[in-house]
Amino acid sequence: PVHTRQVFSVQAKSCNAWSKDSNTVAMPVVAPVAKVCGRWQRQYREQGAVEDPPYKCVQPGLRVNPLNATALRFQWTLLQDVRLEDESAPDDEPQSLSRWAMGSADPNAVLGYELMIDDGLGGPFTVGYNGSSRPGRNFAEVHELHPGRVYRAFVRALGWTGRGEASGLVYTQMKMVPPAPVNVRAQGCGEKCIRVSWEFPKGFSSDMGAMPVTGFFVERALEVLLVNGVRATYPDWQEWLPVEPVSELPDAVYSCEVTNVEPNFRYAFRVRAYSPNGESMTSVPLVHWAGTLPTRGVYGLTRVRSEAGLVRLAWDFPFQTMLGAEALVLDKF
């Protein structure tokens, strides 16, 4: 009968006799599993009415919460944890409901749960989570989704007789976060001061689906000159820190002054925007030398010699006090 667990074994027979019993396999004798539902209601039938399912789902069993602009967390009600709408039902009613939902009194009759999700564009459903070996797990996370799309999803139980009926659909529109700032620029504003400014991509508007930008984060990193005791042969930015004293700026401000930098060192700067929907990706880092601009031009410019189509010039190297920063990046004329 249904709702029981039975043990099976096999014997072989030859012309002479039967063999010994094989190892035993315990299997529940089950009915199909019910749909995933948060709360059920008892259906009372009139005498002589056609047999209907004894319970009706009155509360969805699947819930969804956004984790960020590209990920969702789903949670559902396990079949063994189903509840009745009528709290005044007889004491044995919840137990009967659970057995009916699982299709058996044996909890092993439920093999797990399967979450299905579409592509956010109304396309076909694909498996977002396969929990066929985790019957006690009631949540799943789906990552690498696309901002701005509307995703549909449902969950269904897996039993010995196959897949149960799909739960009700849930619809979720993914948030749109702002784009990363572009055209990050830097200019010296003193011996220990750098002004950093940036822009948004052309055509960006809050009407594109992103919530209005409410501010910016600005970070800086000092170039690491030694890596494992050896001088670095390429820029190495190991530690990004918020700009002090201000790392959060209002949306109307597209620049800030970075103070307390050390002259004659290279710094990298990056910016990201944030809104109620979340933070943007960081901008492409900008590298800038700290220090003042050269105080005057080079001197001693002379012509060394002239040839056909060629003039060779020479000039004196500027004094260190004229350079502003110790490192001279380029002489140009």
N, C-alpha and C positions, 0 to 999 in steps of 0.2 A: 504493500500500500504506500501511497504518497506520504511524505513527512516522516519516513523511517530511514534508518541506515542499515544496509544489509551487507553481509560478507559473502564473497564469491570465491570458489576454488574450482579446479578442473581435474578430472581423472581421465586417464587413457585406458582403452580396452584392447586387448589382443584376443587371439583365439582361445587362450587359456583362462584369463581372468582380467580383473580391473587393476590398474596401478594404484599406487598410493596417491593421496591428495596432493595437489600442487600447493605452493604458497598461497595464502589468502590475500584477497584484495577487498578492502572495505570501500563501498561506494554508497552515497546517498541516493535514494530513489526520490526524484524531485519533480516538481512541476516547474514551468517556466518562471523565471524571476520577473518581478514587477518593475515598473518604471521607477526611476529615482524621483522621489517626491518629498517635500518637506513636512507636509501634514495631510492626513487623510480624513475622510468623513465616511461614516458608516451609511450604507444605502439599505433602506428597508423596502422590501418588496411586498406587494399585495399577494394574497394567496392565489396561486395559479398563474402568476406572471412568469414571463420568460426569464430563465436564469441569467443574471447579469453579474458582473464582478461585484463582490460584496462591499468594496470600498471605492471611493472616488477621490481623486487628488484635488485638494483645494488650496494648496500653497506650493509654489515651485521649490524644487529641491536643489537647484543649482544657483550659485551666487558668484559674482565676479567683482574684483577690485583691481584697479590699475596699480602697477608697481612703479612704472615710469612711462615715458613716451613710447616705448617699444616693447613693453612686457605686461602681461596680465596674470593675475593669480585667481584660480577658480577653486571653489569649495562646494562640496555637495553633501547631502545627508545619506549616510550609510543605510542600507535596507534593514539592518538589525537595530537601527536607532530611530525608526519611523515613529511618528506620534499621531494620535487621534485629535481631531478638531474638538470633539466632545470630551472634556476632561472628566465628566461624571459617568463615563462608561464603566461597565463592570470591571472588577480587578483583573480578570483573566483576558479582557479584550485586547490590551496592548500586546500580550504574548501571542494571541491568535493572529493579530495583525502582522507581527514580525514573521511568524511562520508562513503566513500567506505571501508576504512580500518576497521572502527568500525562496519560496517554493518548497521549503523543508524545515523541519525542526533542527536539522544539523547545520550549524553555521558554516561548515565547509562547503555547503551547496553553492555559496557565492564565491566565484573565483577571482573577482576583481572588478575594476571599472575602466571604461574607455571614454576618453574625452575627444570629441570631434569638433574641428574648427575650420572655417572657410578661409579664403584668401583676403577677406576684407573688401572684395569687389563684387560679392554676390556669386562667386564661383562655387565649384564643388567642395564638399567637406573632405578633409583629410584627418588622419589621426594626430592629435596634438599631444596625447598622453596615453600610453598603453600600460595599464596597471593590472594585467591578467594574473600576476603573481603576488599582488599586494591587496588582498581583500579588505584589510583594515585601514587603508590609506584613503582619506577623503579630500585631498587637495592636489593641485598640480599647477605648475607655472609654465607659461608659454612665452618664449623670448623671441627676439629678432622679428617683431611685427613692425608694420609701417605706420608712422605718425599720420593722423588724419583719416585713416580708413575706418570703416564700420565693420567690425567682425561679429559673426554669428557663431554660436557654439551650443552644443548640447552634450550630455553625458548619458551613458547607459551601462547597466550592470551586465556582467558576464557570468553565466551559470553553466551547469552541466548540459543543459539543453540548448545552449546558444546565447545569443545576445538578447537582452531585454528591450522593452520599448524605449524609445528615445524620450528623454526628459523634455520639458518645455525649452524653447530657444531663448537664449539671452543675447541681447544686442549691446555692443560697447563700441563707442567711437573713441579712437585713440587720440590722445592730445597732440597738438602741434606745438613744438617748442621753437623758440626763435632761431634763426640761422646764426652761424658763427660770425662775429665781427670780421671785417676785412680792412685792408689798407692801413695796417697798424704802422704808425710813424713815431719817431722819437727825435727830440731836439734838446740840446743842452740849454739849461736855464740857470746855470751857475756851476761852481766847482764841484758841488755835491748835490746837484739837482738835475733831473731829466724830466722833460715834459713828454708824456705819451698820449697820442691821440689815435682815433680809429673811426671807422664808418660801418654802415650796414650795406649788404649787397644792394645793388640798384634794383628798384622795383619791389623791395620788401615792404609789406604793409601788414598791420594787424588783421586786416580783412582776409588774409590768406589762410586763416584758421588758427593762428597762434594768438594766445592772449596777449594783451598789450605788454610790452617790455617794461618792467618796473625798476631795472637797475643793471649794474655791471659788476663783475669781479675782475680785479686786475692783480696779476701775480708777476713776480720777478724771480730770477735765478742768477746766481753769480757763477761765472765760468770757473770750473775746477781745473787748476793748472797742473795738478799731479794726480795720476791714477795709479794706485798701488806703488807709490814712490817714484813713478816714472812720469816725466813731463808729457802731458797730453799733446798728441799731434793733430787733434781735431777738437772743436768745441764740445765740451761735456757738461751738460746741465743736469745735476743730480738732485737738487732740492729746490722745489718751487714753493715760495712763501707769499702770503698776501702782502700787498703793498701797504706799508705803514706811512702815515697813520690812518689812511683811508683805503679800504679794499672794496667797499660797497658804495656805488655811486648812483644817483638818481638817473632816470632814463633820459633826461634832457641834457645830461652832461656827457660829451663824447671825448673827454680828455681829462688828464689829471697830472699833477706834478709829483714825481717820485723823489723824495728827499733822503738824506742820510746815505747816499751812495758814496763809494770810495773812488777818488780820481785814479785814473790809469788802470782801471779794471773794466773788463767787458761784462755787460749784463744782458740777459734775455728777458723779454717781456711778452706776456700773452694776456688776452682778454676773452671773457665769455659773458654772454647776456643771460638774464634770468627773468622769468615771468611766472604767474601763478601755475602754469602748466609744467614748469621745470626749467632746467638750465640748457643752454645751447652747447654745442661743441666749442672747444677752445679755438682761438684764432691761430694762424700760423705764427710761431714765435719770431720776434724781431730782436736782432742783436745790435747793441749800441755801446760805444765806449763812453765811460763816465769822464767828465772833465770839461773845461771851458773850451771854446773855439780858439783857434790861433789868434793871437793878439795883433799880428801884423804879417805881412807877406815876406817872402824871401828877399834877399838883397844880393848884390854882387853879380847880377846877371851880365854875362859877357858872351861875345861870339868867339868860339874857338877857331873855327875855320868854315869856309864855304866851298862847296863843290857843285857840280852840275846837278840841280834838283835836290840838293841837300844842304842844310845849315845845321851845324853842331853848336849847341849852346851849353853853358855851364853856369852854375850859381852856387852860392854858399849855403851850407846846411844851417837851418834856423837854430838859434839858441833855444835850450830847453824851456826857458822862461817864456818864450814866445808861443810855444805849442799849445798850451792849455792842458792837454793830456800828454803824457810822456811818449806814448806810442805814436809815431808818424805813419799814418796808413798809406798816404799817396802824395807824391808831388805831381802837380799838373800845371800846365801853362797853356 
